Amino acid sequence: MVDMIDAEIKASGMSRRDALKVGALGGAAALMLNAGEAKAATAARASGAKGKILIVGGGLAGVATAAKLSNELSDPDITIIEPNDISVSYQPGQTLVASGVWKKDDIIYHTADFMPEGVKWIKDKAATFDPENNKVVTAGGQTLSYDYMVVATGLQLDYGKIKGLESVGTILSLDEKGGQAARQVLGKNGATSLYFADGSEDTWTEMQKFIADAKSGKKVTGVFTHPNTPIKCGGAPKKIMYLTDARLREAGARDNAELHFYPNGTSMFGVPEYHDAIVKQYEERNMKWSYAHNLVAVDTEKKVATFDHHWKEKGKWDADLELYEEVVKHEMVEVPYDFIHITPPMAAPSEVATSPIGSAKGWVPVTKETLQHVKYPNVFALGDVAAVPMGKTGGSARKQYKVVCENMIALMEGKKMESQYDGYTVCPLITGLGTVMLAEFNWTKKPTPSFPLDPTKERWIMWFLKVYMLKPMTVYGMLKGRA
């Protein structure tokens, strides 16, 4: 494997050292090997700033923030509110579980094993926010005060907004109780969703049945959806479609299956270069798509999905504005399926959305560069719950938590906040079994590749990065506040 990597790197014109440095392929190993040295270096520059810090949410973003603050403050006073015992589990791996590359056990991690030393963990849920008085009340009735607060709650999956899935309701990706309830409807009879941990496991089970039917000679249809809300990992609805295509080809059954993507939007990707590359890949694989289709209902017994197909037409002339009105038209489209992957609508947790720290759209409003709340200067937000463009990926959180920590410490020290988030987002777009297009970009909506390689090309070395290196770098680097 190392020889193969060396050959690929040499062909690209990079030195191996540069590739490891730029691509972070050696990041996890370096962090583990040099942990003592890094800790000593951190201690030497630790800030003496004081303040009671409350972090709401103990997932990847919250724990990474707590870890970095613990590393960089000489006498930290940090509390995390998080009810979930497996909140730090590796959600980017759910696509790999859903396609049979990994097992569910490969992505499950226990929060207790990664809680930074000295951080107080309240195993409860934040229920009420009172930012005027710097207080949070938990669902269990405990009142917690703070000097500085970080909101990193993640988002919720609103399956209940789709007719036919009302019984699933609203769940979290790693909510085991909610996942069990969802399994009463999803994960059977061809209806799947990888956005919760148990659902990813069931997706692979149902995909195998779908492939077996195609292999038997039956003509089958696979449907893949993308909703009309912001979602975490916007590439996942396409990744699972690519992987279904790859598994069908592996089985020699691709000719018997039609695969059709129904996104609510009007493009494959917000960055034109990546959009063009994906369209070309879809055409080469004979994968179909229909834009401006939002899933509104699913009949899991009859295996029929209903979409709101919407488009704009020219309306009446407005003499005052001297232009034609735009009229949005709708038609309901029923699509039979044998296999469907549902990406649910997503939203900020209701207790955040309806609180003073929320907004009309639910997400926590922050200055996008500093991640500081627009109204409450001692409040910061990051990860899925923050109202920033395109920032709902683990790769985004990896950049954001450093900005939050640096700016919070500057604020505590009475200094100017100079750290800025530039909107960096990375989507390792899995395009097959063994290939990934590493889509990196920022608010410029232009490719911002870390490697000196064409980022619109599918590469096996990026598969290696996605499947073998990103998880240890996240678990043993980012959750330690060092990656």
N, C-alpha and C positions, 0 to 999 in steps of 0.2 A: 504494500500500500504506500509506504514512504517513497519507494522508487517511482511509483506511478505519479505521486504528487510532484516529486522532483522533476520528472519529465514534462509535466504540464506547466510547471512554473518556468522551466528553462525555455520552453516553447513560447512563453508569453514575454520573454525578455527580462523578467524580474530575477533578482537574486532570491535565494531561499529565505535569507534573513529578512529581506524587505517584505516578502509575501507573508511571513509569519507575523511580522510587526503590523503591517497594514491591515491584513485580514483577520488578525486576532486568532489565527488557527492555534497558536501556542499559548494563548492568553490564560486558559484555565490552568495548564500545567505550570506556567510561570508564576501564577498567583499562589498556587499551592506550594511550590518549591521555595518561593521567596517570601512566604507569609511572615516569617519572623523579621526579616529585613524591612518589609513594608510597614509592619507594626511599629518598629523602632523609629523609622523615618516619620511616621504619622505622629508618634508621641512627641517628637522633637519640635513639631510645629503646632501642637494642640492649642486651641484657643481657650482662654480663661473666661469667656463670656458665660453669663449666668441666665437662666430662664427655665420656667417649667414648660416643657414641650409635650403636646398631646398629638398623637398621630391616629387618625380615625381610618382604620382599614389596615389589616396586616397581611396583605397579599405581597406580590413581588415588589411593587412600588413602595408600599409602606415599610416593609421590613428592610429593604435596601436603604431607604432614607434613614431609618433608625440606626442601621449599622454604620453608615457613613458619619452621621452626627456623633455616634458613640466613639468613632475613631478620631474625630477632629475636635471634640470638646474635652477639656481636661477633667471636667466634673459634670458630666451630662445628667440631666433629670428628664427622662423620657418615659412616657406611658403610651402603650398601643391598645386601642380598643379593637378587638377582633374575635368574633364568636366561633370561627371555623378552625377545626383541628388540622385541616389540610389546605389552608389558604395559600401556602407557598407552592403548591403543586404546579408542575410545568405545563401550563395550558397550551403553549405553542405545539406541544407534542400530540394534541388531540387529533390533528389531521393524520398523523402517522399511525395512531391507534386505529382510526377509522378506515384505514386502507390496509391494515394487516402488517405494517412494517414493524410497529412496536406493540407491546401489550399494555394494558391499562396500568399494571404495576410499574411500568417503566417511567411513568409520569407522576406518580403519587409520592409526595414528600410531607413529612409531619412538621407542622409549624414550630412545635416545641424544640425541634432539633436545630432550628435556624434563628430562633429569637436571640438577639444580641445580649451578651452578658450585661447585667445591670438594668436592662429595660424591664419596666413593669408591664405585665400583660393582663389586661382586663378581658376575660373571656365572656364578652357580652356584645350587644349591638347598640350603636348610637341611635337614639330615638328622637331626641330634641336638641336643636342647636340654638344657643343664645349668645351670639357673637358680641352683642352690646355689653354683656356682662362677663364675657370670656368663660362661658360654661357650656358643658354638654351633659345631658342626662341620658343614661342608658336605659334599655328596655327593662332592665331589672330594677330601675329606680335609683341607681347610684349617680350622684352629681359630681362631676369632675371639673375642676377649674384649670385654666392654663394661661400662660403668658403668650405662647405662640402655638398655632395649630396647623397641622398638615392634613388635608383631606385626600385620602387615597382609597376610597371605598370601592372602586371599580364600578361596574354597571350591572343592570339586571336584564334578564332575557324575558321579554314579554310575549310568550307563546299565546297567552290568552287573548291577545288582540286579533288572532286569526280564528275565524269561525270554524268550529270543529275541534279546536284545541283549547276551548275555554277551561276544561277540567285540568289542564296542565298549569294554567295561570302564569304567575311570575316566579321565576326561579333564578338562582345564581349558578354560574358555571360549575362550581365545586360544592354545591349544596347537595349532600348525599340524600337527605330526606326528600328534597324537591326532585332530585333525579329519579328516585324510586317512584314518586307519583307520576312523573312524566312518562315513565316506562309502561304505564298502563295504557298509553295511547301511542307513543312513539317507540320505535325500535321493533316494530312488528308489522306484518302485512305490507312491507315495502316502504313504510314511512319512517324517515330517519332524520337525525340532527346531531352533528358532532359537537355542538357548542356547549354541551355539558358532559362531564367525564363519562358517566354511564352511557350516555347517548353515543359517544364516539366508539365505544366497544360494540354497541348494538348496530351501529352503521356498518361495521365490517361484517357482522353476521348477515345482515340483510343484503349487503353487496354481494356476498358469496352466493346467496340464493339467486339473485338477479343474474349473475354470471353463469350459474349452472343452467338456468332456463335458456339463456342465449346459446350456450354450448349444446344444449339438447336439440337445437334447431328452431326454437320458438322465436318469433320476432317480438322484441321487447323495447320499451321506451323508458329512458331515464330522464328525470326532470330535476333541475337545480335552480334554487331561487336566491334572490338578494333583495332585502326589504327597502322600504322608503325612509329608513332612519339611519343615522350614523351607526356603525357596527365596529366591534373589535375585530382586528385582523381582516381588513376588507378583501384580502386575497383568498381567504379560506373557502368561500363558495366556489371559486374557480379551481382551487387546488384539488378539492374532492372530485370535481368533474374530470380534471386531468388524470387523477389517479384511478378513477373508474374506467376511463378509456384505456389506461395502461394495463390494468388487470384484465380487461376484456381481451386485449391484444395478446397478453401473456397466455390466456386460455384458448386462443385461436377462435374467439367468438365475436369479434368486433363487428363483423358484417351483419350480424343479426340484431344489433342494438342501435337505436337512435338515441343520441344524447343531446339534450336541449337546455340551454341556459336562459332563464327569464329574470333579468335584472330590472329593478325599478328605474335605474338611471339610463342615460343615453350614450354611454361609452363603457369600454372595458376597464379603463384606468384613467385617473385624473391627469397623469403625465403622458403627453402625446406620444413620446417615443415608446413607452411601455404599452400603451393602447395599440399602437400599430403592430408591435411585436406579437401581442396576444392574438389579435385578429388573424394575423398570418398563421400562427400556430393552430388556431381553431380551424381555419380553412384547410390546412395540411392534414389535420386529423379527422376531417369531416364531422366536426362538432358544430351544432347549430345554435343560434341565439336569436332572441327577440327582445329588443330594448323596450323600456317604458311599460313594463308589466310588473305590478305589485301583487304578491300573493295575499288574498283576502279571506280565502276559505279552502278547507281541504276535507274531503269525505274519505276517511281512511278505510272505510268498509268497501265503498264502491271504487276506490282508487281514482278519484277525480280531484284535480286542483283547479281552483277558480282564481283568475287574475283580473285585476282592474287594469285594463289597457288604457292608457291616457295619452293625449296629444293636444297640441295647441292649434287653433285655427283663428283666422282673422275675423274679428267681430265688427261691431258698428263703428262708424267714424266719430271720433271725439273732436268737435270743432274747437274746444278750448285748448286741448293739447296738440291739436293738428296731427293726430295719428289714429290708427285703428286700434280698438280694444283687442286684447288677447283673450280668447275664450278657450278654456280647458274642456276638452271633450272626453267622455269615458264610455267604454263598453266592457261588459263582463265576458271573459273568455274562459271556457271550460276545457281543461286539458287532461285527458286520461293518462295514467302512468302505471308502470309496473314497479318502479323504484323512484322515490323522490327524496332529495336532500333539502331540508327546510332550514334556512337561515332566518331566525326570528327577528321581529322588531326589537330594538334595544333602547334603553333609557337609563338616566341616572336613578339611583335608588329613591323611592318616593319620599323617605324621610329627609333626604338631602334636597331634592327638587322643590319641595314645598316649604323649605325653611328659609330663613333670611340669607343664608349663604348660597342658595340656589338662584335660579333665573327663570324667566318665562319659558325657556326651552328645557329647563331641568338641570342642565350641566352647570358646574361651578364656574362663574365668570372670573377670569383672571387676565392680567396683562400677559399676552402670549409670550413675550420675551423673558420676563422675570418670573412668571407663574405665581405672582402675588395677586391676591384677591383685589378686585377693582374698588371695593368699598371698605374692606377691613384689612388694614396694612399688616396686621400680625397673623393673617391667615394665608396659607398657600395651598395650592391643589396641583395634583399631577396624576398621570395615568389616564385610564378610561373616563373618569368622571370630570376631568378638566375640560373647559370649553375652549379648546384650541383646535385649529384646523388640522385634520389628517393625523392626529396624534394618538390613536388608540391601538398601539402595538407594544410588545415587549421591548422592541428596539427603540421606540420613542421614550418609554419610561426609563430606559438605560441612560439616555441623555438628560432627561428631565430631572431625575432625582439629584444629580450632581448640581444642577442649577439651583434647585430648591435649597439644598444644604448650604451652598456657598452664599446665596443671598440671605438666607435666614441668619447665618452666623454674622454676616456683615451688618444686618439690621440689629442684631443683639449687641454688636460692638459699637453701634452708632455710626457706622461707616456707610458710604454709598454702595448700593447694590450694583455690581458691575457684571455679574455672570448673566449670560443671555442664551436662551434656547432659540435655535434657528429653524425649528420645525423639522429637524432630521427625523426621518422615518425609514425603516427598512422592512421590506416584505420579501422573504425568501419564497418566491413563487414556485412551488413544486409543479413541474410540467410533465413529469413521468417518473417511472421507477428508476432512479439514478440520474435525474437531471433537475436542475433548479436554475431559474432566472432570478438573480439577486437584484431586486428592484429597490434601489436607494434613492431618496429624493428629499427635498425640503420645501419650504414655502414658495420657492421660486417655481415649483412644479417642473423642474428640470432634473435629469439624472445627476446624482452626486456620488459616483462610485468610489468605494474605498480601494478597490483593486484597479490597476491600470489595464483593465480589460473592458471590452464592449459589454455594458451591463444588460443589453437587450438580448444577448445570446444565452441559450440554455447550456449549462456546463455541469459535468459530473463533479468537478472539484467543489462547486457550490453545494451539491448534494452532500458531499463529505462534510462540508462546513455545517449544513443544516442538521444532518442526521447524527453526526458524531461529536461535534465541537460546541455548538451553541448551548446545549443543555448543561454540560459541565461548567462552561464559562458563566452561565447564568446562576447556577446553583452554588458553585463554589467561588464565584467571583462577585457577581452583582449582589447576591444576598449577604455577602460579607462587606459590602460597601466599597469594593475595590475594582470593579470592572465597569 
